[in-house]
Amino acid sequence: MGYRQVERPVYVETTLPVEGTLPPDLQGTFFRNGPAQHEVGAMRYHHWFDGDGMIHAYRFDGQSVTHRARMIETEKYCREQEAGRALITGFGTVVPGSEGLAASADSQNVANINVLQHNGELLALWEGGSAYQLDPETLETLGLKTWNAQTAGAPFSAHPRIDTDGTLWNFGYAAPFGAIILYRIAADGRVLDTGVIPAPETPMVHDFVITARYLVLILAPFRFEQAREGAFIDKFAWRGDEVGRALVIDKNNLSAMQEIETPPMWIFHYANAHEDAAGRIIMQAPVYDTPSVMTEAFREVMRGNEIKSAPPRFMLLTLDPAKGRFDAQEINGLANSEFPRIDQSMQGQRHRYSYAVQSSRGYAGRGFDRVNLIDHETGQVQGFQYSASEMAEEHLFVRRPGATKEGDGWLLGTSLDVAKGHSMLNVFRADAPMDGPIARMPLPYALPLGLHGNFYT
């Protein structure tokens, strides 16, 4: 059910029934994004990441919650709706009789990964191309976002990081051009600096981290080979006998970079990073041995198959720039965890708490069924177990207005109950998810499983 076609292109604003009690000071909008249209005409996509994006808005006024949603009308989506069939080979699907891989990234942009509000603009984010600007109220698509003339059409990743001063940092991997692009954007939307890192056979990079002084990107040995046939993902080859590289980049000089060797590994998402007193960079992330969950499992789930793949291990990663060393240590109790989030006020600083969803089901096709609070000081992991018929999506932290300490707030997250045939919005106390949701809001329909979201007041 989580990977089926969305029922309609627009969901009008609907007030949700509340089971439990909503915190009166929880006010704002929870935006979510994810693949939703998995079929075009008679064609069903072969990879989860190919689905056209749908933006969701859950609005909290302290007493009630409403939901509305809308397909993101990208160039690709509009062209294919008009044609009544798939036209372009995508991230993981070769479309028979198609135009092949698009000449420009934005021609195949599905805007389906994340959502960001910055300088008053609401942006739907993809991985390989531009952000799409949306109307924050109606969710209508307004068009491609151009930061400046020099970066028009350049890849802008779906995982930007907002610094404590409001600066937006991001990157984009331009695999066909052998380069990684870096962005430093002010809180008012001005591009303060950009950088280009030459990267022959540019590896795929999904996320990165920042610290007080650095940007850090870990490049897996998952390398782009233009001559390979197939969809975009098929043009990358996993070279497990090669090392990876961690790039440590000076925030004040985007051309100043140190490389440190890492073992071959694949990382989708990081929780956070900081520098310790010795100058070492400490990071937390679920780590996969290979990218097979992306190259294989996310294809099989679209066929209705439940394919086992090696689960990620939640790791404490350490880079020592002075010694050029990399170390990794597993954090116990968190096998098969993903979508780590933190209190965003701690971005790039030492933090105590992370939040992540976890699966006790052992493989990707059946989804996550638990949400955890991770205390990095004590090593304690506490969480809430969803029912056997529910699939939990990403849960994020929302800071309580006026809070003065880390972790004072709530966790918001969605789930899909396949037995009851509907999606659910859930609110937890962030310091006690083990006590269960303090409020649950069932939707009158089942939504396809999505990816990422953020909450804005």
C-alpha positions in Angstrom: 0.0 0.0 0.0 2.8 2.4 0.8 4.1 2.2 -2.8 0.9 2.4 -4.7 -0.3 5.2 -6.9 -1.6 8.4 -5.2 -5.4 8.6 -5.4 -5.7 12.1 -6.7 -3.4 15.1 -7.7 -4.9 17.5 -5.2 -6.2 17.0 -1.7 -8.3 19.9 -0.5 -7.8 21.2 3.0 -9.4 18.8 5.5 -9.7 19.1 9.2 -8.5 16.0 11.0 -10.1 14.4 14.0 -7.8 14.5 17.1 -7.3 11.5 19.3 -5.7 12.7 22.5 -4.6 16.3 23.3 -2.8 18.7 21.1 -0.3 21.0 22.8 -1.8 24.5 22.5 1.6 26.1 21.8 2.4 23.7 18.9 1.5 26.1 16.1 2.9 26.2 12.5 3.0 24.1 9.4 4.5 20.7 9.0 5.5 20.3 5.3 6.3 16.9 3.8 7.4 15.7 0.4 7.8 12.4 -1.3 7.3 10.2 -4.4 3.5 9.9 -5.0 2.7 9.3 -8.6 4.2 5.9 -9.4 2.4 5.3 -12.6 2.0 7.3 -15.8 -0.5 5.9 -18.4 0.2 2.2 -18.5 3.7 2.6 -17.1 4.6 1.8 -13.5 8.0 3.1 -12.4 10.5 0.4 -11.4 12.2 2.5 -8.6 10.6 4.2 -5.6 12.7 7.4 -6.2 11.2 7.9 -9.7 7.7 8.8 -8.4 6.7 12.4 -9.1 6.7 14.5 -5.9 3.7 15.5 -3.8 3.8 18.3 -1.2 1.8 18.0 2.0 0.9 20.7 4.5 -0.3 19.9 8.0 -1.3 23.1 9.7 -1.4 23.4 13.5 -3.3 26.3 15.2 -3.0 25.0 18.7 -6.5 23.5 18.7 -6.9 21.7 15.4 -4.9 20.3 12.5 -5.7 20.4 8.8 -4.2 18.6 5.9 -3.9 19.5 2.2 -1.6 18.2 -0.5 -0.8 18.8 -4.2 1.3 17.2 -6.9 4.3 19.3 -7.7 3.9 20.4 -11.3 7.4 20.1 -12.6 8.2 20.4 -16.3 8.4 16.6 -16.5 5.1 16.1 -14.6 3.2 18.5 -16.8 4.6 17.2 -20.1 3.8 13.6 -19.2 0.3 14.5 -18.0 -0.4 16.1 -21.3 1.1 13.2 -23.3 -0.7 10.6 -21.1 2.5 8.5 -20.9 6.0 8.4 -19.5 8.4 10.3 -21.7 11.8 10.3 -19.9 14.0 7.6 -18.5 14.4 8.5 -14.9 16.5 7.8 -11.8 15.9 4.0 -11.8 13.5 3.3 -14.6 14.2 2.9 -18.3 11.1 4.0 -20.1 10.6 2.0 -23.4 10.3 4.3 -26.4 11.3 7.3 -24.3 13.6 10.2 -25.0 16.2 8.5 -22.9 18.0 10.4 -20.2 17.0 14.0 -20.3 19.5 16.5 -21.8 19.3 18.7 -18.7 18.7 17.6 -15.1 15.7 19.8 -14.7 13.9 18.1 -17.6 13.7 15.0 -15.5 13.4 16.8 -12.1 10.7 15.1 -10.0 11.1 17.4 -6.9 10.3 14.5 -4.6 12.8 14.4 -1.7 12.6 17.3 0.8 11.0 20.7 1.4 12.7 23.8 2.7 11.4 27.2 3.7 14.1 29.9 3.3 13.8 33.7 3.2 10.0 33.4 2.9 10.1 30.9 0.0 8.9 27.4 0.1 11.1 25.1 -2.0 10.6 21.4 -3.0 14.0 19.8 -3.3 15.3 17.0 -5.5 18.9 15.8 -5.8 20.1 16.4 -9.3 18.7 19.7 -10.3 17.1 23.0 -9.2 14.7 23.5 -6.3 11.1 24.2 -7.3 9.4 27.2 -5.7 5.8 26.6 -4.2 3.1 28.8 -2.8 3.2 28.2 0.9 -0.6 28.6 1.3 -2.0 27.0 -1.8 1.0 24.7 -2.6 0.8 25.6 -6.2 4.0 25.3 -8.2 5.5 28.6 -9.1 8.5 27.5 -11.1 12.2 26.7 -10.8 14.3 28.5 -8.2 17.3 30.3 -9.5 19.7 31.5 -6.8 21.8 33.6 -9.2 22.8 33.6 -12.9 26.0 31.5 -12.2 24.1 28.6 -10.6 21.0 28.5 -12.8 20.1 24.9 -13.5 22.9 23.6 -11.3 22.3 20.6 -9.0 21.1 21.7 -5.5 20.9 18.7 -3.1 17.9 17.8 -1.1 19.8 18.0 2.2 20.9 21.6 2.8 22.1 22.6 6.3 21.0 25.8 8.1 23.8 27.2 10.3 23.1 28.8 13.7 23.4 32.3 12.1 20.8 31.4 9.4 23.3 30.7 6.6 22.2 28.0 4.2 25.0 25.6 3.1 24.5 23.1 0.4 26.2 21.1 -2.4 25.2 19.4 -5.7 26.9 16.6 -7.5 27.1 17.1 -11.2 28.2 13.6 -12.2 28.2 14.1 -16.0 30.5 17.1 -15.6 32.8 15.6 -13.0 32.3 18.2 -10.3 30.7 18.9 -7.0 29.3 22.4 -6.5 29.2 24.1 -3.1 26.8 26.9 -2.0 26.9 29.4 0.8 23.6 31.4 0.9 22.7 34.1 3.4 19.5 34.1 5.4 18.2 36.7 3.1 18.7 34.5 0.0 21.9 36.2 -1.4 24.5 33.8 -2.7 27.6 34.7 -0.6 30.0 32.2 -2.1 30.1 29.1 -4.4 32.8 26.6 -5.0 33.5 23.8 -7.5 35.4 20.7 -6.5 36.8 18.7 -9.5 35.7 15.1 -9.0 36.4 12.7 -11.9 33.9 9.8 -11.9 31.9 11.9 -9.5 30.4 9.6 -6.8 26.8 9.9 -5.7 26.4 12.0 -2.6 23.1 12.3 -0.8 23.8 14.2 2.4 26.6 16.1 4.2 27.3 17.8 7.5 28.7 21.1 8.8 30.6 22.0 11.9 31.7 25.4 13.3 34.6 25.5 10.8 34.0 22.9 8.1 31.8 21.3 5.5 32.2 17.5 5.4 31.3 15.3 2.5 32.0 11.6 2.4 32.4 10.3 -1.1 31.7 6.6 -1.4 33.4 4.5 -4.2 30.1 4.5 -6.1 31.4 6.1 -9.2 29.8 7.6 -12.3 30.6 5.9 -15.6 28.9 7.7 -18.5 29.2 4.8 -20.9 27.1 2.4 -18.8 23.6 1.9 -20.2 20.3 2.1 -18.4 18.7 4.6 -16.0 20.7 7.2 -14.1 21.4 4.9 -11.1 22.7 2.3 -13.5 25.5 4.6 -14.6 27.1 4.3 -11.2 29.3 1.4 -10.3 30.0 0.2 -6.8 33.8 -0.4 -6.4 33.9 -2.1 -3.0 37.6 -2.9 -3.4 38.4 0.9 -3.4 38.5 3.3 -0.5 36.1 6.2 0.0 37.2 9.8 0.6 36.1 12.3 3.2 36.4 15.9 2.1 36.9 18.4 4.9 36.3 21.9 3.4 37.0 25.3 5.1 33.7 27.3 5.4 35.7 30.5 4.9 37.5 29.3 1.8 35.6 26.8 -0.3 38.7 25.9 -2.3 40.6 24.9 0.8 40.1 21.2 1.3 41.7 18.2 3.0 41.0 14.6 1.9 41.0 11.7 4.4 40.6 8.0 3.3 37.6 6.1 4.6 36.5 2.5 4.2 34.1 1.7 1.4 30.6 2.4 2.8 27.3 4.1 1.8 25.5 6.8 3.8 22.1 8.2 3.1 21.6 10.6 6.0 23.6 12.1 8.9 22.2 13.3 12.2 24.8 16.0 13.0 28.5 16.8 13.4 30.7 18.9 15.7 34.3 19.4 16.5 35.7 18.3 19.8 38.4 20.0 22.0 41.1 18.1 20.0 39.8 19.4 16.7 38.4 16.0 15.7 35.1 16.0 13.7 32.5 13.7 15.3 29.5 12.6 13.2 26.5 10.2 13.6 24.9 8.3 10.8 23.3 5.0 9.7 26.0 3.3 7.6 25.4 0.7 4.9 28.1 -1.7 3.6 27.0 -1.1 0.0 24.3 1.0 -1.7 22.3 -2.1 -2.5 19.2 -0.8 -0.6 19.0 1.9 -3.3 20.1 0.0 -6.3 18.1 -3.2 -5.6 15.7 -3.0 -2.7 13.9 0.1 -3.8 13.3 -1.5 -7.1 12.0 -4.7 -5.6 9.5 -2.9 -3.4 7.9 -1.4 -6.5 7.2 -4.9 -7.7 5.6 -5.9 -4.4 8.6 -8.1 -3.3 10.0 -8.1 0.2 13.8 -8.3 -0.4 16.2 -8.6 2.4 19.2 -6.4 2.3 21.9 -5.8 4.9 20.5 -3.3 7.4 22.4 -0.1 8.2 24.4 0.2 11.5 24.1 3.5 13.4 27.7 4.6 13.7 29.7 7.2 15.6 32.2 8.5 12.9 35.3 10.4 13.7 37.6 12.3 11.4 40.9 13.6 12.7 42.2 16.2 10.3 45.5 16.6 12.2 46.3 12.9 11.8 44.4 12.2 8.6 42.5 9.4 10.3 39.0 8.0 10.2 37.4 5.8 12.8 33.9 4.3 13.2 32.2 2.8 16.2 28.7 1.2 16.2 26.1 2.6 18.6 24.3 -0.3 20.1 20.6 -0.9 19.9 20.1 1.0 16.7 20.5 -1.6 13.9 18.3 -0.9 10.9 17.6 2.7 11.9 17.2 5.6 9.4 16.0 9.2 9.0 18.0 10.6 11.9 17.0 14.1 13.1 18.1 16.5 15.8 17.0 19.7 17.5 18.0 22.1 14.6 19.2 24.7 17.1 22.2 22.3 17.7 23.2 22.2 14.0 27.0 21.9 13.7 27.4 21.8 17.5 27.8 19.0 20.1 24.3 17.7 20.7 23.0 15.2 23.2 19.8 13.8 21.5 19.0 12.3 18.2 15.7 10.9 16.9 15.4 8.1 14.4 12.9 5.5 13.1 13.9 1.8 13.3 12.7 -1.4 11.8 12.3 -4.7 13.7 11.1 -6.3 10.5 14.6 -6.8 9.1 14.2 -5.5 5.5 13.2 -2.4 3.6 10.0 -3.5 2.0 8.0 -3.7 5.2 9.1 -0.3 6.5 9.9 1.1 9.9 7.8 0.3 13.0 9.5 2.2 15.9 10.6 5.7 16.7 13.5 6.2 19.1 15.1 8.9 21.3 18.9 8.4 21.4 20.8 9.9 24.3 24.5 10.2 23.1 25.7 11.0 26.6 24.3 8.0 28.4 24.0 5.6 25.4 20.3 5.0 26.3 17.8 4.3 23.5 14.1 4.6 24.3 11.2 4.5 21.9 7.7 3.7 20.9 6.7 0.6 19.0 4.0 1.0 16.4 1.4 -1.7 15.8 2.2 -4.6 13.5 0.2 -3.1 10.7 1.8 0.4 10.7 4.7 1.7 8.7 6.4 4.7 10.3 7.9 7.5 8.3 10.5 10.1 9.3 9.8 11.8 12.7 11.3 15.2 13.3 11.9 17.4 16.4 9.9 20.6 16.9 11.2 23.0 19.5 8.8 24.4 22.1 8.4 28.2 21.7 10.6 29.8 24.4 12.6 26.7 25.1 16.0 27.2 26.5 17.4 23.7 26.5 18.0 21.0 23.8 15.2 18.5 23.3 12.4 20.6 24.9 9.6 20.1 22.4 7.8 17.4 20.4 8.3 14.8 17.8 6.0 14.9 14.7 5.8 12.0 12.4 3.4 10.2 10.0 2.6 6.5 9.7 0.6 4.3 7.3 -1.7 1.7 8.8 -2.1 -0.9 6.0 -4.8 -2.8 7.9 -7.0 0.2 8.5 -6.2 1.7 5.1 -5.3 5.2 6.1 -2.4 7.4 7.1 -1.9 9.0 10.5 -0.2 12.0 11.9 1.4 11.5 15.4 2.6 13.9 18.1 5.0 12.8 20.9 6.7 14.5 23.8 10.3 14.5 22.5 11.7 13.6 25.9 9.3 10.6 26.3 8.4 8.9 23.0 8.2 5.7 24.9 5.0 6.9 26.5 3.3 6.9 23.1 1.7 9.6 21.1 0.0 12.4 23.0 -2.1 13.1 19.9 -3.0 11.1 16.8 -4.8 12.4 13.8 -6.1 9.8 11.3 -6.4 11.0 7.7 -9.5 9.9 5.7 -7.2 8.3 3.1 -3.9 6.4 2.7 -1.0 8.3 1.3 2.0 6.8 -0.4 5.1 6.6 1.8 7.2 9.8 1.5 10.6 10.9 2.4 11.4 14.2 4.3 9.7 17.1 5.9 10.2 20.2 8.1 8.1 22.3 10.5 7.9 26.1 10.2 6.1 28.7 12.4 
